[in-house]
Amino acid sequence: RGRAVAASVPRRRVVSRLCPRRPGLARRGARGGPRGANAFSRFRDRHRGRRLHRAPRAPIGRAPRADSARAAPAAGVAVIVMFCFLGTSLAPPAVFSGTSLRRRPIELHTATTTITTTALGPAYTMKLALLALVAASARAMSDDERRRLDDSVASLKADPQSVGEMLLYKLDPTHDLVRGGEKSRDDVATRVAAAASCGKPRRAVPPAGKHEAKHRKSGLHLWYECDASAGRRFASAPERGRAAVAALERVGAFAKQDALGLAVLSVEVDRVTRGAAESDDPALSRQKADWEAIKLYQAWQIETGSPDLVVQVVDTGIDVDHPDLAQNIWVNEGEICDNGIDDDDNGFVDDCHGWTWSLPGGGEKDVMDRNSHGTHCAGTVAAVTNNGIGVAGVAGGAGAGGVKLMAAKTLGDSGTGYSSDAARALIYGADNGARVSSNSRGATYVSCSNSFHDNAIDYFNEEGGILVFAAGNDGRDGEHHYPGCHPDVVGVGAVQQTGVRASWSNYGSVVDISAPGVSIYSTVPESKGSYGYKSGTSMACPHVAGTLALGWSANASAPKEDLLACLYGTATDILALNPDHLVGAGMVDAAAFLACVMGQAFPTDQPTHAPTHAPTDAPTHAPYELGVLGANDCPAGTAPVECVEECREAAVPYLELEPPASENDGGYPKGCYRYHGSFTVEYTFWNDHDEGKKHTLSQPICRDASLASPCGPSEAPTEAPTDEPPDYALAEAGTTACPTGYERVSCLDECRDDAAESLSLSYEKHDIWAAYPQGCFLWNDNMYWNLHGGSAEPNSQLVCRAVGVRSSCEGSTDAPTDAPTDAPTDAPTDAPTVAPTDAPTDAPT
């Protein structure tokens, strides 16, 4: 205000100090300076309509002429203040040294907030005025977005190990400062990152060269990310996750309370995700049941896969040198490999076969799979068919090459990764020609939404592609398994070759279609044996992706809506086999699907429920096979392996499994079985324990009942002994009560020393959190002592002492209490509740 300036200060000098290099405020403010024209051009026409562009300049400290005062509404005054701010750096209060300024509180009112300033210099008063005024024009975060944010914070605080260290947020494109250009957006993003107390922000989707215009049209350039753990050292992943959740909560408060927070349209943390015609291929017999189930042999009479069709595999990478895959690996024709130049101007240097967003194990252009999960999925889609070696893929061609496999490595060597990397991979696939994307990954979310990943899904769909996702391996309704639950993707459940749902497969309305996913034989990296079995919705997913690739190979111009209608409309009806669970449209039928895509009539011999290969009492194709995951008994028509020699020398070599280890553990099945550890780690065991029980992660190995056992009668496991029970035993998994005749272990010393020694188990740690049983318990092959008021965790087993056995706890004071409820950072978190052979693709670490 001019009246606050001492009369001795020249007017022009005051103007130059308030807004250096801009003495003519009224006229230049209306037209705008270099940045003002972009940020506030919407005021220009309004000013011209009211003839404000011709208003004379009023000197600072003197009121304008009466006609100018009547013509200049509050917006005009606001423009003066705003452009004084935007046109140059703010002068600090020190500029006014030697002047007499009377500072009075000023209230700035907007629709959502009132800001009161006291004892501030003019520069900062103008800054707050700008923020308040521009906030009024922004649409801000919606009520639904705020509720989702609050729910996410509450949920993630209890599950920090599922959170990555990056915070992602999207700026509102209608906010005036966001519309002001790249530098203005970066400034806003920096302010948001500062409010979150995280590192320097960067664009979540980097500039993409020739694809940048499409990215901007989809709003991908508005996404930023910052590292919530920047500048701080954390000892564990849960600690980094807690830092990210705290940053999320701070941005939520910032968006509600700060005027500039209205520029934040969406905010979220990164989430941990995991890793669902005859040929002369010699191992095809091991795929026969799967291919018969989806009628692939008949489909191959119509189409075997075109090299013009690209399928993206978003996973742990692909062994691009595998002899059964190399011919079908995608090659970026616009890139000269290893010359250090982005030849095709797509934003990626030397991306010859794809890209990796998961750096451990190699550089960004290194897509080599060191896990096996991604190579297994890729082989199901398009292992080279009719090449005289190995296996055949759904769309692997007929000797001359099939569909091309684009590698997108977003899961690391351990089988885990981040949802933001997966989103960037989808954008890359859409930009570089992938028409189908196969995604055997996911995680559990509070709601079926992740704004950044949703944006990537929308972008892939807008480019005309089809996204296929595994439905998850939790054995429950998949409504929270993201991204498989997203309405604009194809969610795939797993069934046995008979059409019966696999016990661990998710189900419900989010499952669109099902495919075989039990004991699927496919490629693995040469370093891991070249071929192997895996189970899961991860294995079902590439069956559907490959089938869709066949459809577009046969009819490249078919709209994707027609392909999806044919996919669902021709599926084999398996409802009667699964009366209690929704399994989508049915089991995929490749032959009927291709007939539909080609405009032919559906086959009249379509079975109503089970395919014709349903097993009989005496199957002839496999002397040994894997039973049902989580079961203790072999299925009908098969018998248990009877001795360790048969397990080691006959069954395991036939199934190409790791040599068995011996153990004596009552918590696992008796006899020969396979155990699925964390992620994709698999073991084979021979268990001599007399009281073997089923385990959710174990799978019995069974022999064709028509074949004679090579074992002598004395070598088979014996019945349970009738003498005194052991001093210590394990309760049923997932319960909090001891078996009859047993009672709880009383103290830490007894758990760590006596019980662990008696059961030949290792003790891990104590003071575990409330999601696990109270007292002494077994989890993931280790024993724990829990002081908290725990509950029944599905894979935990209470350790119990036989009644009458003397406890070593006399005088101990560490008995469990119900007081603490918070989860410590070292709580065990890395094992899934139910898992197929490739270990769940969705349980966070």
WOFENUR-V336474 format. One record per residue. N is the residue number from 1. RES is the residue in three letters. SS is DSSP state (alpha for helix, beta for strand, coil for the rest). Layout:
n->{N:N}
res->{RES:RES}
ss->{SS:SS}
This chain:
n->{1:2:3:4:5:6:7:8:9:10:11:12:13:14:15:16:17:18:19:20:21:22:23:24:25:26:27:28:29:30:31:32:33:34:35:36:37:38:39:40:41:42:43:44:45:46:47:48:49:50:51:52:53:54:55:56:57:58:59:60:61:62:63:64:65:66:67:68:69:70:71:72:73:74:75:76:77:78:79:80:81:82:83:84:85:86:87:88:89:90:91:92:93:94:95:96:97:98:99:100:101:102:103:104:105:106:107:108:109:110:111:112:113:114:115:116:117:118:119:120:121:122:123:124:125:126:127:128:129:130:131:132:133:134:135:136:137:138:139:140:141:142:143:144:145:146:147:148:149:150:151:152:153:154:155:156:157:158:159:160:161:162:163:164:165:166:167:168:169:170:171:172:173:174:175:176:177:178:179:180:181:182:183:184:185:186:187:188:189:190:191:192:193:194:195:196:197:198:199:200:201:202:203:204:205:206:207:208:209:210:211:212:213:214:215:216:217:218:219:220:221:222:223:224:225:226:227:228:229:230:231:232:233:234:235:236:237:238:239:240:241:242:243:244:245:246:247:248:249:250:251:252:253:254:255:256:257:258:259:260:261:262:263:264:265:266:267:268:269:270:271:272:273:274:275:276:277:278:279:280:281:282:283:284:285:286:287:288:289:290:291:292:293:294:295:296:297:298:299:300:301:302:303:304:305:306:307:308:309:310:311:312:313:314:315:316:317:318:319:320:321:322:323:324:325:326:327:328:329:330:331:332:333:334:335:336:337:338:339:340:341:342:343:344:345:346:347:348:349:350:351:352:353:354:355:356:357:358:359:360:361:362:363:364:365:366:367:368:369:370:371:372:373:374:375:376:377:378:379:380:381:382:383:384:385:386:387:388:389:390:391:392:393:394:395:396:397:398:399:400:401:402:403:404:405:406:407:408:409:410:411:412:413:414:415:416:417:418:419:420:421:422:423:424:425:426:427:428:429:430:431:432:433:434:435:436:437:438:439:440:441:442:443:444:445:446:447:448:449:450:451:452:453:454:455:456:457:458:459:460:461:462:463:464:465:466:467:468:469:470:471:472:473:474:475:476:477:478:479:480:481:482:483:484:485:486:487:488:489:490:491:492:493:494:495:496:497:498:499:500:501:502:503:504:505:506:507:508:509:510:511:512:513:514:515:516:517:518:519:520:521:522:523:524:525:526:527:528:529:530:531:532:533:534:535:536:537:538:539:540:541:542:543:544:545:546:547:548:549:550:551:552:553:554:555:556:557:558:559:560:561:562:563:564:565:566:567:568:569:570:571:572:573:574:575:576:577:578:579:580:581:582:583:584:585:586:587:588:589:590:591:592:593:594:595:596:597:598:599:600:601:602:603:604:605:606:607:608:609:610:611:612:613:614:615:616:617:618:619:620:621:622:623:624:625:626:627:628:629:630:631:632:633:634:635:636:637:638:639:640:641:642:643:644:645:646:647:648:649:650:651:652:653:654:655:656:657:658:659:660:661:662:663:664:665:666:667:668:669:670:671:672:673:674:675:676:677:678:679:680:681:682:683:684:685:686:687:688:689:690:691:692:693:694:695:696:697:698:699:700:701:702:703:704:705:706:707:708:709:710:711:712:713:714:715:716:717:718:719:720:721:722:723:724:725:726:727:728:729:730:731:732:733:734:735:736:737:738:739:740:741:742:743:744:745:746:747:748:749:750:751:752:753:754:755:756:757:758:759:760:761:762:763:764:765:766:767:768:769:770:771:772:773:774:775:776:777:778:779:780:781:782:783:784:785:786:787:788:789:790:791:792:793:794:795:796:797:798:799:800:801:802:803:804:805:806:807:808:809:810:811:812:813:814:815:816:817:818:819:820:821:822:823:824:825:826:827:828:829:830:831:832:833:834:835:836:837:838:839:840:841:842:843:844:845}
res->{ARG:GLY:ARG:ALA:VAL:ALA:ALA:SER:VAL:PRO:ARG:ARG:ARG:VAL:VAL:SER:ARG:LEU:CYS:PRO:ARG:ARG:PRO:GLY:LEU:ALA:ARG:ARG:GLY:ALA:ARG:GLY:GLY:PRO:ARG:GLY:ALA:ASN:ALA:PHE:SER:ARG:PHE:ARG:ASP:ARG:HIS:ARG:GLY:ARG:ARG:LEU:HIS:ARG:ALA:PRO:ARG:ALA:PRO:ILE:GLY:ARG:ALA:PRO:ARG:ALA:ASP:SER:ALA:ARG:ALA:ALA:PRO:ALA:ALA:GLY:VAL:ALA:VAL:ILE:VAL:MET:PHE:CYS:PHE:LEU:GLY:THR:SER:LEU:ALA:PRO:PRO:ALA:VAL:PHE:SER:GLY:THR:SER:LEU:ARG:ARG:ARG:PRO:ILE:GLU:LEU:HIS:THR:ALA:THR:THR:THR:ILE:THR:THR:THR:ALA:LEU:GLY:PRO:ALA:TYR:THR:MET:LYS:LEU:ALA:LEU:LEU:ALA:LEU:VAL:ALA:ALA:SER:ALA:ARG:ALA:MET:SER:ASP:ASP:GLU:ARG:ARG:ARG:LEU:ASP:ASP:SER:VAL:ALA:SER:LEU:LYS:ALA:ASP:PRO:GLN:SER:VAL:GLY:GLU:MET:LEU:LEU:TYR:LYS:LEU:ASP:PRO:THR:HIS:ASP:LEU:VAL:ARG:GLY:GLY:GLU:LYS:SER:ARG:ASP:ASP:VAL:ALA:THR:ARG:VAL:ALA:ALA:ALA:ALA:SER:CYS:GLY:LYS:PRO:ARG:ARG:ALA:VAL:PRO:PRO:ALA:GLY:LYS:HIS:GLU:ALA:LYS:HIS:ARG:LYS:SER:GLY:LEU:HIS:LEU:TRP:TYR:GLU:CYS:ASP:ALA:SER:ALA:GLY:ARG:ARG:PHE:ALA:SER:ALA:PRO:GLU:ARG:GLY:ARG:ALA:ALA:VAL:ALA:ALA:LEU:GLU:ARG:VAL:GLY:ALA:PHE:ALA:LYS:GLN:ASP:ALA:LEU:GLY:LEU:ALA:VAL:LEU:SER:VAL:GLU:VAL:ASP:ARG:VAL:THR:ARG:GLY:ALA:ALA:GLU:SER:ASP:ASP:PRO:ALA:LEU:SER:ARG:GLN:LYS:ALA:ASP:TRP:GLU:ALA:ILE:LYS:LEU:TYR:GLN:ALA:TRP:GLN:ILE:GLU:THR:GLY:SER:PRO:ASP:LEU:VAL:VAL:GLN:VAL:VAL:ASP:THR:GLY:ILE:ASP:VAL:ASP:HIS:PRO:ASP:LEU:ALA:GLN:ASN:ILE:TRP:VAL:ASN:GLU:GLY:GLU:ILE:CYS:ASP:ASN:GLY:ILE:ASP:ASP:ASP:ASP:ASN:GLY:PHE:VAL:ASP:ASP:CYS:HIS:GLY:TRP:THR:TRP:SER:LEU:PRO:GLY:GLY:GLY:GLU:LYS:ASP:VAL:MET:ASP:ARG:ASN:SER:HIS:GLY:THR:HIS:CYS:ALA:GLY:THR:VAL:ALA:ALA:VAL:THR:ASN:ASN:GLY:ILE:GLY:VAL:ALA:GLY:VAL:ALA:GLY:GLY:ALA:GLY:ALA:GLY:GLY:VAL:LYS:LEU:MET:ALA:ALA:LYS:THR:LEU:GLY:ASP:SER:GLY:THR:GLY:TYR:SER:SER:ASP:ALA:ALA:ARG:ALA:LEU:ILE:TYR:GLY:ALA:ASP:ASN:GLY:ALA:ARG:VAL:SER:SER:ASN:SER:ARG:GLY:ALA:THR:TYR:VAL:SER:CYS:SER:ASN:SER:PHE:HIS:ASP:ASN:ALA:ILE:ASP:TYR:PHE:ASN:GLU:GLU:GLY:GLY:ILE:LEU:VAL:PHE:ALA:ALA:GLY:ASN:ASP:GLY:ARG:ASP:GLY:GLU:HIS:HIS:TYR:PRO:GLY:CYS:HIS:PRO:ASP:VAL:VAL:GLY:VAL:GLY:ALA:VAL:GLN:GLN:THR:GLY:VAL:ARG:ALA:SER:TRP:SER:ASN:TYR:GLY:SER:VAL:VAL:ASP:ILE:SER:ALA:PRO:GLY:VAL:SER:ILE:TYR:SER:THR:VAL:PRO:GLU:SER:LYS:GLY:SER:TYR:GLY:TYR:LYS:SER:GLY:THR:SER:MET:ALA:CYS:PRO:HIS:VAL:ALA:GLY:THR:LEU:ALA:LEU:GLY:TRP:SER:ALA:ASN:ALA:SER:ALA:PRO:LYS:GLU:ASP:LEU:LEU:ALA:CYS:LEU:TYR:GLY:THR:ALA:THR:ASP:ILE:LEU:ALA:LEU:ASN:PRO:ASP:HIS:LEU:VAL:GLY:ALA:GLY:MET:VAL:ASP:ALA:ALA:ALA:PHE:LEU:ALA:CYS:VAL:MET:GLY:GLN:ALA:PHE:PRO:THR:ASP:GLN:PRO:THR:HIS:ALA:PRO:THR:HIS:ALA:PRO:THR:ASP:ALA:PRO:THR:HIS:ALA:PRO:TYR:GLU:LEU:GLY:VAL:LEU:GLY:ALA:ASN:ASP:CYS:PRO:ALA:GLY:THR:ALA:PRO:VAL:GLU:CYS:VAL:GLU:GLU:CYS:ARG:GLU:ALA:ALA:VAL:PRO:TYR:LEU:GLU:LEU:GLU:PRO:PRO:ALA:SER:GLU:ASN:ASP:GLY:GLY:TYR:PRO:LYS:GLY:CYS:TYR:ARG:TYR:HIS:GLY:SER:PHE:THR:VAL:GLU:TYR:THR:PHE:TRP:ASN:ASP:HIS:ASP:GLU:GLY:LYS:LYS:HIS:THR:LEU:SER:GLN:PRO:ILE:CYS:ARG:ASP:ALA:SER:LEU:ALA:SER:PRO:CYS:GLY:PRO:SER:GLU:ALA:PRO:THR:GLU:ALA:PRO:THR:ASP:GLU:PRO:PRO:ASP:TYR:ALA:LEU:ALA:GLU:ALA:GLY:THR:THR:ALA:CYS:PRO:THR:GLY:TYR:GLU:ARG:VAL:SER:CYS:LEU:ASP:GLU:CYS:ARG:ASP:ASP:ALA:ALA:GLU:SER:LEU:SER:LEU:SER:TYR:GLU:LYS:HIS:ASP:ILE:TRP:ALA:ALA:TYR:PRO:GLN:GLY:CYS:PHE:LEU:TRP:ASN:ASP:ASN:MET:TYR:TRP:ASN:LEU:HIS:GLY:GLY:SER:ALA:GLU:PRO:ASN:SER:GLN:LEU:VAL:CYS:ARG:ALA:VAL:GLY:VAL:ARG:SER:SER:CYS:GLU:GLY:SER:THR:ASP:ALA:PRO:THR:ASP:ALA:PRO:THR:ASP:ALA:PRO:THR:ASP:ALA:PRO:THR:ASP:ALA:PRO:THR:VAL:ALA:PRO:THR:ASP:ALA:PRO:THR:ASP:ALA:PRO:THR}
ss->{coil:alpha:alpha:alpha:coil:coil:coil:coil:coil:coil:alpha:alpha:alpha:alpha:alpha:alpha:alpha:alpha:coil:coil:coil:coil:coil:coil:alpha:alpha:alpha:alpha:alpha:alpha:alpha:coil:coil:coil:coil:alpha:alpha:alpha:alpha:coil:alpha:alpha:alpha:alpha:alpha:alpha:alpha:alpha:alpha:coil:coil:alpha:alpha:alpha:coil:coil:coil:coil:coil:coil:coil:coil:coil:coil:coil:alpha:alpha:alpha:alpha:alpha:alpha:coil:coil:alpha:alpha:alpha:alpha:alpha:alpha:alpha:alpha:alpha:alpha:alpha:alpha:alpha:coil:coil:coil:coil:coil:coil:alpha:alpha:alpha:alpha:coil:coil:coil:coil:coil:coil:coil:coil:coil:beta:beta:beta:beta:coil:coil:coil:coil:beta:beta:beta:beta:coil:coil:coil:coil:alpha:alpha:alpha:alpha:alpha:alpha:alpha:alpha:alpha:alpha:alpha:alpha:alpha:alpha:coil:coil:coil:coil:coil:coil:coil:alpha:alpha:alpha:alpha:alpha:alpha:alpha:alpha:alpha:alpha:alpha:alpha:alpha:alpha:alpha:coil:coil:alpha:alpha:alpha:beta:beta:beta:beta:beta:beta:beta:beta:beta:coil:coil:coil:coil:coil:coil:alpha:alpha:alpha:coil:alpha:alpha:alpha:alpha:alpha:alpha:alpha:alpha:alpha:alpha:alpha:alpha:alpha:alpha:alpha:coil:coil:coil:coil:coil:beta:beta:coil:coil:coil:coil:coil:alpha:alpha:alpha:alpha:alpha:alpha:alpha:alpha:alpha:coil:coil:alpha:alpha:alpha:beta:beta:beta:beta:beta:coil:coil:coil:coil:coil:coil:coil:coil:coil:alpha:alpha:alpha:alpha:alpha:alpha:alpha:alpha:alpha:alpha:alpha:alpha:alpha:alpha:alpha:alpha:alpha:alpha:alpha:alpha:alpha:coil:alpha:alpha:alpha:alpha:alpha:beta:beta:beta:beta:beta:beta:beta:beta:beta:beta:beta:coil:coil:coil:coil:coil:coil:coil:coil:coil:alpha:alpha:alpha:coil:alpha:alpha:alpha:alpha:alpha:alpha:coil:coil:alpha:alpha:alpha:alpha:coil:coil:coil:coil:coil:coil:coil:coil:coil:coil:beta:beta:beta:beta:beta:beta:coil:coil:coil:coil:coil:coil:coil:coil:coil:coil:alpha:alpha:alpha:beta:coil:coil:coil:coil:coil:coil:coil:coil:coil:coil:coil:coil:coil:coil:coil:coil:coil:coil:coil:coil:coil:coil:coil:coil:beta:beta:beta:coil:coil:coil:coil:coil:coil:coil:coil:coil:coil:coil:coil:coil:coil:coil:coil:alpha:alpha:alpha:alpha:alpha:alpha:alpha:alpha:alpha:alpha:coil:coil:coil:coil:coil:coil:coil:coil:coil:coil:coil:coil:coil:coil:coil:coil:coil:coil:coil:coil:coil:beta:beta:beta:beta:beta:beta:coil:beta:coil:coil:coil:coil:beta:beta:beta:alpha:alpha:alpha:alpha:alpha:alpha:alpha:alpha:alpha:alpha:alpha:alpha:alpha:coil:coil:coil:coil:beta:beta:beta:beta:coil:coil:beta:beta:beta:coil:coil:coil:coil:coil:coil:alpha:alpha:alpha:alpha:alpha:alpha:alpha:alpha:alpha:alpha:alpha:alpha:coil:coil:coil:beta:beta:beta:beta:beta:coil:coil:coil:coil:coil:coil:beta:alpha:alpha:alpha:beta:beta:coil:coil:coil:coil:coil:coil:coil:beta:beta:beta:beta:beta:beta:coil:coil:coil:coil:coil:beta:coil:coil:coil:coil:coil:beta:coil:coil:coil:coil:coil:beta:beta:beta:beta:coil:coil:coil:beta:beta:beta:beta:coil:coil:alpha:alpha:alpha:coil:coil:beta:beta:beta:beta:coil:coil:alpha:alpha:alpha:alpha:alpha:alpha:alpha:alpha:alpha:alpha:alpha:alpha:alpha:alpha:alpha:alpha:alpha:alpha:coil:coil:coil:coil:coil:alpha:alpha:alpha:alpha:alpha:alpha:alpha:alpha:alpha:alpha:coil:coil:beta:coil:coil:coil:alpha:alpha:alpha:coil:coil:coil:coil:coil:coil:coil:coil:beta:coil:coil:alpha:alpha:alpha:alpha:alpha:alpha:alpha:alpha:coil:coil:coil:coil:coil:coil:coil:coil:coil:coil:coil:coil:coil:coil:coil:coil:coil:coil:coil:coil:coil:coil:coil:coil:coil:coil:beta:beta:beta:beta:beta:beta:coil:coil:coil:coil:coil:coil:coil:coil:beta:beta:beta:coil:coil:coil:alpha:alpha:alpha:alpha:alpha:alpha:alpha:alpha:alpha:alpha:alpha:alpha:coil:coil:coil:coil:coil:beta:beta:beta:coil:coil:coil:coil:coil:coil:coil:beta:beta:beta:beta:beta:beta:coil:coil:coil:coil:coil:beta:beta:beta:beta:beta:beta:coil:coil:coil:coil:coil:coil:coil:coil:coil:coil:beta:beta:beta:beta:beta:beta:beta:coil:coil:coil:coil:coil:coil:coil:coil:alpha:alpha:alpha:coil:coil:coil:coil:coil:coil:coil:coil:coil:coil:coil:coil:beta:beta:beta:coil:coil:coil:coil:coil:coil:coil:coil:coil:coil:coil:beta:beta:beta:coil:coil:coil:alpha:alpha:alpha:alpha:alpha:alpha:alpha:alpha:alpha:alpha:alpha:coil:coil:coil:beta:beta:beta:beta:beta:coil:coil:coil:coil:coil:coil:coil:coil:beta:beta:beta:beta:beta:coil:coil:beta:beta:beta:beta:beta:coil:coil:coil:coil:coil:coil:coil:coil:coil:beta:beta:beta:beta:beta:beta:beta:coil:coil:coil:coil:coil:coil:coil:coil:coil:coil:coil:coil:coil:coil:coil:coil:coil:coil:coil:coil:coil:coil:coil:coil:coil:coil:coil:coil:coil:coil:coil:coil:coil:coil:coil:coil:coil:coil:coil:coil:coil:coil:coil}
